Amino acid sequence: MTYYNDKTILFLNGEFVKAAEARIDLYSQSLHYGYSVFEGIRSYKTAGGQTRIFKATEHFDRLRQSAEALNMPYHWTNEELISATYEVLKRNDLQDAYIRPVVFAPANMSFARNQESFITIEVWEMQPFLGEKLLRVMTSSFQRPNPKAFKIHAKATGHYVNSILASQEAKGKGFDEALLLDINGYVAEGPGANVFYEKNGKLFTPATGNILPGITRTTVLEIAEELGIPVEEKLFTPGELKEADAVFYCGTAAEVIGWESLDDVQFPKPWKDSLSKTIQEAYKHKVAGKEYKPSLELA
Ligand code: PMP
């Protein structure tokens, strides 16, 4: 995967610079200790042909909240960062893009607070993160981090060591992706996505507390409400998940993607007949600013 070429422009501390020429401090506390915060955002070409960053305010609000959770100085406004992001998209001639802001620390080998933070906003073209085929998922031997050890609701880079280990383990065993449990053995989330399951015409998703409360998760809750599909947020075990009619992961990068199986236990409902598929279609329409009329008869 190539993220940039000689012409690519990124935003770095108020300036638009060539990615190939941008420099950061190799003595940064972020590089040495995994101490930075970031966002994963997407922009879409809308029905009217314009470029629109989906839920830009929600993402930049979360970036600020993540920085605050980690005691990182944050002096930017949403307005300036959103406008900088549109400018980066324009300068790279991208409409359907993945957008990655990162707030990082200066040179500091101590564990003390910093007086300043830096920011970069990078954009590239990216297909759905988990592909477009139904996923074969494996229950990970790695748990999600203890929420008493980390600010688990923050999108901090260090948390992703856990995600990388879980995902690499699953792929190493021939699966497409991992499912991580929380410290009490309840289903938490994927390495980079939230999980929903469907059972008897209703959707279920883990309650917050041990997960990153995803912006796509909220969008799915909104779509379910709009379509009159009941949803319950609750703790459940992998055993309950294996009894589901259908299951999907959702996240900004992955969008909405169905599962074929968990630990080789197949889900019985054909994807095309599932409410989950309806959610997937509605999501695709929503992000592109298109009206959606479900083809399925909804109860
Ligand atoms: N959980 C984790 C661990 C993630 O990395 C992500 C991706 N940001 C999500 C859930 C989904 O969050 P969102 O819908 O805001 O992208």
Residues whose N, C-alpha, C, O or C-beta is under 5 A from the ligand:
A	BS01	PMP	G40 E189 G190 P191 G192 A193 N194 L212 G214 I215 T216 R217 C250 G251 T252 A253
